[in-house]
Amino acid sequence: MSDGIPLLRSILEGRLLSGPEVFQLNLGNRCNLNCIFCWNHSPMRTSPPNEWHRQRLSQNHLDNIIESLPRLRPGRVQLSGRGEPLLHPGAEELLESLATSGIPVTIQTNGLGKLEPERLVELGVERLSVNISAGTREAYERVHPGRG
């Protein structure tokens, strides 16, 4: 975490000397689980999944972000979303770009995305926030019905 001096100087001088401490990027709404407590994907929802549940950041928008992030100079990028961020088809490309730029990454995940943990280590992911929401196999099955 920065001491805030470059950010304050940026404001006073009217030019970018430092980017945000955290740039949170929501990659999409799709999820591969059905946690009963989830306000977006719970099987207990009264409305069925709709187009919103399939929405994701477009490749064009992601390309623009990848190009802009090194200039923005965030202290960290946090990947999250209303679903599983590692289901986005451009997630690996984004992580490769961030690694090349030396920008630290945190990912909020259910641990069941498309990228294996070893690959995340290779890509320099600094922090994983993995929510399994259960302490035992039985509890996991109750919280994630039908997932085994």
N, C-alpha and C positions, 0 to 999 in steps of 0.2 A: 504494500500500500504506500502511496506517495505521501509526502508531507503537505501536499496541497499548494505549495509555493508556485510551481509552473502554471497551475490552473488559475490561481488568483492573478498572476502576471498576465495571463492570456486575456482575462476579463479587463484588466486595467489598460492594457496596451491595444486591445481590440484586434488581436491576431492569435492564431492557434500556436501555442507553445507546448501544449499537452492535450492529449485526448481524454476521454472519460476514463474513470478508474475501471468501470466494468461496462462492456458493450454486450447487452443481452440480446441474443439472436434466437427468435422462435422460428424454427425451420418448418414446422407443420403441425397439423392437428391429428394426423393418423396415429393410431396406437395398436400394438399387437397384443394387448392385454385387455381385460374387462374387470378391473378392480371394483369391488362393490361400493367403495367409498368415493370413487372418482366422480367429480361433478360433470365430466365430459363424456365418459365412456362406460359408466356403470350399467350393468344389465338391469338395474332397478329403475333406470330412467323411464319415464312414461312416454317420451317421444322416441321414435325409431331413429337410427343414424341417418343423417342426411348429407347433402353436398358439403356442408361445413366440415364434417368429419374427415373428408378426403382432401381438403385444401392443404396446399403446401406452398412454400416460397418458390416462385418460378425460377427456372435455370437462369434466365436473363437477369432477374433481380439478384440472384446469388452471385452471378459473374460480376455484377457491378459492385456488390459488397466486397467480394474478394479483391477486386482492383482498388477499392477505396480504403480498406482497413489499414494498410501500411501507412498511408498518409494521415489517417485519423489518429493513429498511435494510441489505441486504448491500452490501459494497464493490463487488461485481461478480457477475453471473450468468453461468455458463458452461453453454451448451447442448451436450449430447452425448448419448450413448446407446450401445446395443449395435448400433446401425444408424445411419442418416442422420437427424439431428434435424430437418432441414428438410423431411422428408416428412410430418411430423405436420400434420394439417389445421388445428391451432390455432397453429402456429408464428408466423405473421404477426401474429395478434392479440396474442400474448404479446410479440413484439418491439415492437409499437406501444405497448403498456402500459408496457413497460420504458423506452422512449424518453420517453414522457410523464412518467414518474416520475424521469427523469434517472439511472437505474441503468445503469452501463456493462455491455456484453455482449460475451462472447467465444463464438464458435461453432466447435466441432470438426466439420468437414464433409469430405465427399469432393468437394465443389464441384459436385455434380450434383443438388442438391435442387430444390424447387419454386420457390424465390425467386431471381430474377436478381440478379447482383452490384449493379447499380444500385439495386435496391429495398433491398438490405441497407444500402447507404450512406444512402439516404433515411431508413431506420429507425434510423440512428445506431449501427449495429453497430461497436464499437470495434476488435475484433480477429477475424480469421478464421484458424483453423488448418486449412489445406487439405492433405490427404494425397493425393498422387497416386501415390506409391510407384514412381516410374519417372523416368528421365532422358531416355528416348527413346521414340518411338512404338512401336518394336519391344518394348522392355522393358515398356511399359504393356500391350501386347497379351498378353505372356506372363503378367503378373501378374493381369490381368483377362480371362481367357479368354472369347471370344465377345462382348466389349463394343465392339470396334473402336476 
